[in-house]
Each structure stands twice: as structure tokens, then as C-alpha cells.
């Protein structure tokens, strides 16, 4: 969810840009800007910084585990390979 304080700040800045002669409409404009901004941001399906950081950390841990497993598979393949025989190519056909 987007920070309501951020929406309030944006709505206030937009309302403050309204010419002085129209200041009596400022409150209504802030309310409408806030609703419009909330709707637009909701449609963008944005994530919070916290959600992004959590997913980044999860991805890093997953990547590290994948690299660890890849190394283990390579080590096991070397152990299983008969001595003096080249490694099998991915294109080799097993009869």
C-alpha cells in the first residue's frame, strides 16, 4: 500500500499551485487530487520500498542457493565420471 503521507504531500503541492484567486477551492481540490492520485497509483500496482527490499533479499538468497546446488551437481558429476573419459556433452544421445 502506498504511504498516505506521500499522497497528502502530492495533493497539497498540486493544490498550492492553484492561483491565489481560487484558494477557496483549495480544500476541495486537495481532496479531489488525493482521490485521483490514489486511484492512479492503485492502477499502477506499485509496491512499497519495504516489499521491494524483502523480495530483493529473497531473490538474492534463492540465487545463492541455486549457485550452491549447481556447484554440488558439478562436483557429483565429476565423481561419477569414469576416469579418462571426457564429460558428456548435452548433445550426446544416450542409446
N, C-alpha and C positions, 0 to 999 in steps of 0.2 A: 504494500500500500504506500502511496506517495505521502510524504510528510505534509500535513495540513498547514504547517507554518510556512512552508515554501509556497503553497497555493495562496495563502493570505498575503505574503510579501509581493508575489507577482500581481495579484489583483489590486493591491494598494498602489503599486507603481504604475499600473495601467490607468487607474482612476486618477492618480496625481497628474498624469499627462493631459488630462481634460482641461480645456481653457477655464480661466477663473470665473467667467460669467456663468458657467454651468456647474459650479461647485455644489449647488443644492441637489443636483442629481448624483453627486459623488457616491453617497451611500448605496443607492440603487445600482449604480454602475459596478461598484466593488462586489456586491452580491451577485450580479449577473456575470461579471468576469470570473469570479470564483467558480460558479456553476459551469461556465463554458470551459474553463481550464480543467476542472475536474473531469468533465466528460471527455475532453480531448486526450488527457493523459490516460484515462481508463481505456480508451480505444487503442492507445499505443501499446498496451500490455507491458508497461515498464516494470522493472524490478527495482527493489531498493538496493542501495550500496551494500547493506548487510547481506541480503540474499545473494548478491553477486559474489561477494567475498567468500561466503560459505561454499558456493558452487565451484569457485576457483580453487579453493583448498581441497575440495573433494576430487576434482579433476586431477590435481597435482598428485594426490595420494594414489588415485587409480592408475595414473601414468607410471608412477614409481613401482607399483605392484606389477603392472604389465611388463615393465623392463626387467624386474626381478624374475618373473616367470619365464620370460624369453631367454634370459641367461641360463636359467635352470634347464630348460628344454635343450638348449645348445650343449650344455655340459653333459646331459644324459645321452644325447645323440652321439657325442664323441665317445662316451663309454661303451655304447652299444655297437659302434662301428668296428668291424673286424680290422685288425692291424694290416697295414699295407694296402688297404682298399680305399679308393677315393670316395668322398662323400657323394651320396646320391643327389642327382640334380632334380629339381621339381618337375622337369620334363621327362625324366626316366619313366618308362612304362614297366609296371610290375606284371609279369606273366601270370 
